Amino acid sequence: IWVLCSEIQPLKGRDFGITCSTATNWIANMIVGATFLTMLNNLGNANTFWVYAGLNVLFILLTLWLVPETKHVSLEHIERNLMKGRKLREIGAHD
């Protein structure tokens, strides 16, 4: 997650973007920490882990669908694509 955050955000807004990413990560961790024991008591061991496993599958699919491939693309090229208004999914594309 941290490499992606630094790659797909323009230099001017990178510090704010990484701050938002870090805050989102902490909030997600807080939600898991706050709900885990309650779910464990109400749903039982197996069902609690199935819920979290299902969420992981969902997030993997969202990642594959939404996160751009930026292999072999320079940071400058990614930033140019962002400034051109390309869709986030297409910022790793070569012209």
Secondary structure in CASP SS format (residue, H / E / C, confidence):
PFRMAT SS
TARGET T0000
AUTHOR 0000-0000-0000
METHOD secondary structure of the structure
MODEL  1
I C 1.00
W H 1.00
V H 1.00
L H 1.00
C H 1.00
S H 1.00
E H 1.00
I H 1.00
Q C 1.00
P C 1.00
L H 1.00
K H 1.00
G H 1.00
R H 1.00
D H 1.00
F H 1.00
G H 1.00
I H 1.00
T H 1.00
C H 1.00
S H 1.00
T H 1.00
A H 1.00
T H 1.00
N H 1.00
W H 1.00
I H 1.00
A H 1.00
N H 1.00
M H 1.00
I H 1.00
V H 1.00
G H 1.00
A H 1.00
T H 1.00
F H 1.00
L H 1.00
T H 1.00
M H 1.00
L H 1.00
N H 1.00
N H 1.00
L H 1.00
G C 1.00
N H 1.00
A H 1.00
N H 1.00
T H 1.00
F H 1.00
W H 1.00
V H 1.00
Y H 1.00
A H 1.00
G H 1.00
L H 1.00
N H 1.00
V H 1.00
L H 1.00
F H 1.00
I H 1.00
L H 1.00
L H 1.00
T H 1.00
L H 1.00
W H 1.00
L H 1.00
V C 1.00
P C 1.00
E C 1.00
T C 1.00
K C 1.00
H C 1.00
V C 1.00
S C 1.00
L H 1.00
E H 1.00
H H 1.00
I H 1.00
E H 1.00
R H 1.00
N H 1.00
L H 1.00
M H 1.00
K C 1.00
G C 1.00
R C 1.00
K C 1.00
L H 1.00
R H 1.00
E H 1.00
I C 1.00
G C 1.00
A C 1.00
H C 1.00
D C 1.00
END
